[in-house]
């Protein structure tokens, strides 16, 4: 990739399909199908600090295929919304109403965003998300046990940023009922522990992640959106982690943290114009996403045919959805 413009023009960032009820998220576009189903199209768009920053080639396929793989790996822990994966960038799923809370689970104290544990700790807070943290913690160090640190989920298209919540505030504000919230957070911790086990076997550390849950028309709670992808999770290389922690260096990562750090270093934290980043940031991001997919699944990544939008339109026609 010779320039940032090459990245932006070769990436798959949008699609027009003659299907009902188009809904636009930061990364995914979804449409209604019959039988109380939705079609999710995963684009190459990359978001950071609650903003869409750029398009990164192959990223959407990695996310879609890796999430589908993880949904299979965790189906015995909690039910999910997946029905079919008819294309590398497509997912057919049960329709749900998402809970208005993102369920973030953290195994390490790290991060650069305003809702991250480390950013708040470094700014002087010692009670964060309702948990008390001792003095002299080191950035990127492991927590004694995984913690659920929920945030609000702004409506699609909103310019609002995620807001940190305590476990109790989710119930007190009426966002989720107590019994349901207890079941959701218990499932989230169990899925996270499964993710840590699988990641460790692949030579990786799952430092933290974000889950979303939705409720079906018959009131069943399902794990939705994506699971343990480089978009929703922070993966570090295990073999260099200890050495880099002692040296005060950032862990080697296989996620979009390199983009977050580059933006933060340029003074961007979500407001104002997005600064231009060097092309090698985007090239390295594609490599990291593919590397994470191959390490975790044990499969070689095979890019789908291009143009992606034409391939998807052909699948939709063959399925008779148009």
N, C-alpha and C positions, 0 to 999 in steps of 0.2 A: 504494500500500500504506500503510494508515493506521497500522499498528502492527506490532511484531514478531510478535504473535500471529496477525495476518492472514497473514504470511509462512509461519508454521509450519503453519497450517491449510490454506492453499491449495496448499502444496507437495505433490508426490507422493513419499512417503517409504517406503511399503511396499506389498506386494501378496501375496495368498494365491491360489495356483494349485494345482489338484489334479494336480501333476506330481511325479515321483520325485526323491529326492536333492537336496532344497533346501539350498543353501549360501548363507550370509549374509556378505557383505563390508561394508566401511564404506559403499560407495556402490552396489555391484551385488549383486543377488540372482540366483543361477543355479539351473537345474534340468537334470536329465538328459533327453535325447531319445534316440530309437533311432538306430542307425547310428553310435554313438560320437560323438555330438554333444551340445552343451550350449546351452541357451537362457539368454542373459544379459539381465536387466532392469536398465536404468540408472535409478536413482531420482534425486530432487532433493537427496538428502542431501549436505551439505558436511562434510568432515573437515578438521581442522587439529590439529597436535601429536598425531597418532595418535588423535584422538577425533572422534566425530560431533558436530558443533556445532549444526547447524540444517538446515532444508530451504529451498532457494532455488528458487522457481518457474522452470520452463523449463530449469533447469540440466542435468537428466538428458538431455533431448532434445538440447541443445547438445553435451554430451559424446559421446553415442552417434553422432550424425550427423557430428560433426567427426572423431571417431576413425575412423569408417568411411571418410571422405574421405581422411584421412592414410594409412590402410592401403593404399588404392589408389595414393596418390602414392609410396609407398615399397616397393611389392611387388617392384620390380626390384632393390632393394637386399637385402632379406631376406624370406623367406616368412613369412606370418602365418596366424592361425587363422580368419579370416573366411570364412563360407560364404554368409550371406544377412543382409539387414537388412529384415525384413518389417514393421517399424513404427518410428516415430521413436525409441522408447525400447527397442527390442529388437534383439538381435544373436544370430544362430545361428552357432556356431563349432565347430571341431574340439575334441574333448576333449584336454586336456593335463595333465601334472603340472608345476605351476610350479616353476622353479628357486627354491631357498630364499634367493635374493639379489636385491635390487632394484638395477638397474643405473642409477645416477645419473650423468648427464653434465653437466658444468658448463663454461660458456664465460665466466662472470664470477664474481668473488668477491662474494658477497652472501648474504642470508638472515638469519632471526631464530631458527630452530629450533636445537636442540642439535647436530644433524648438519650444519648449514650451514657452508660455508667461513668466512663472515665472522664468525659467532658464535664459532667456535673461534679464529680469528685475533685477534679483538678481545679474547679472554680470554688472549692471550699465546702461543698455540701457533704455532710456525713450521714444524713438520713435521706435516702433516695428510694423512691417507689415504696416507701414505708419500711424499708430495711435499714438497719444501722451498720455502717462500715467503720472499721477501726482506722487509726492513723497509720501513716507510712506504708500504704499499699503501693505496689509497683504496677505501672501500666502493663496490661496484657497478661497479668498473672491469673492463675486459676482461682475461682471461688470455691469455698468449701463444698457447696452443692449448687445445682442449677436453680436459678431464681426466675419466677414469672414476673415480668415488668411490663404491664399492659400500657398501650397508648390508645388515644382516640383514633378513629379512622375517618378523616374528612371525606365528604361526598366527592364522587368523581367529578373532575373539572374544577374543584374548589382550589383556591390559592392558600387555604389555611394549612398550617403545619400540624404534624402529629403533636398531641399534648400528653405528657406523662401522667399516669394514673397509679394509684396504689391498688392493691388487690381489693381492699374494702370499698374504695370509691366506685369501682365498677358496679357494685351492688347498690351502694348508697345513692348513686345518681340514677338508678333504674335502667342502666344500660343492658345488664344481663341479670336474670334472677339468680338468687344465691345457689340453689341446687344445681341449676344448669352451669353456672360459672364454676362451681366446684368440680363438676364432671369434665368440663372443658379444660381446666387448668391441670387436672390430674392426667388427662389424656395427653396434653401438650408435653408434660414432663416425661411421660413414658415414651412418646415418639422421639423426643430429644435424646433420651438415653439410648434408644435404638440407633439413632443417627450417630451418636458418639461412638458406639461399638463398631458400626460399619465403617465409619471414617477412620477409626484407629487401625482396622484391618487393612485399610488402603494407604496407611502411612500419613494420615491427615488428622488434624484436630478440628472438631466442630466447636468453634468458640461461642457462637450465639446464632440465633435464627429467629424468624418470624413466621407464625402460623395464622391462617384465617379459617374460621368456622362459619358454616351457613346452616340455615334451618329450612327443611323441605316443607311442602304444603301440608304433609301429614305429621309435622312437628318432629321429624327426626333430625338430629344434629350430625353434620358431616364435616370432615376435614376437606377444605376446598382450596382453590387457587393454585398453589405450588408447595412443594416440600423439599427442603434441603438442596436448593439450587444456589449457584453463586450469586444470584440476585437477592435471595431472601436470607442467605446464611453467610457466615464468615468461616472460611476454611483456611487453616494454616498448615504448612509442611511440618510434620512432627520431628523429622530428623535434625532440623536446625533450630527448633524452637527454644530449647534450653540455653544453647549458646548465645542466641540473639537476645534472649530475655536478660541474661546476666550482663551482656554488653550494653543494654539499654537501647537496642535496635528493634525496629519493627519486625514482626514475624514475616516470613515469606508467605504470601497469601495467594489463594486461587479463587478470587472473588473480585468484586468491584471496589474494594477498599482502596486500591491504587488510584482509582479515579476520584474517590472522595478526598483522599489526601492531597492529590494534585490540585483539586479545586480549593480545598481549605488553604493550601500553601499560597494560592493566588488571591486569597482574601474573600473567597465566595462561600457563603454559608446558606444560600437559598434565596436571597433577595437580590434584585438588580439584574444586570446583564450577565449571562454566563460567559466566563472568560474562555478564550480559545486555548486548547491544550495541544501539545505536540502530537503529531501523527503516531509516534511510537507508543504513546499511552493507549491508543485504541488498538493498535496491533497487539500489544502485550495483553490487553484485556481479552481479546478473542482467544489468544493462546491459553490464558489462564482458565477460561470457561471450558474450552475443549479438554484441557488437561484434567480439570476436576471431573468432567464427565467420564473420561477414560479410566482414571484411577478408581472412582467409586463403583462404576458398573463392570469394569473389567472388559469392556467392549471397545473396539476401535470406532472412532467417530466417522460416519460417512455422510458428508454434506448432501443434502437433497438437491434435486434438479432446480435450475434457475431458468427464467425469472420465477421467484417464489410465488408472486401473486397469480401468475398464469397457471402454475401447477395447482395451487389451491382452488382456483376457479374451476379447473377441470375435475378435481375431486368432487366439488360441490355439485357440478352438473351430473357426474356419473352416479352420485348418490340420490339424485332426483330431488334435491333440496331447493333448486331454483324453480 
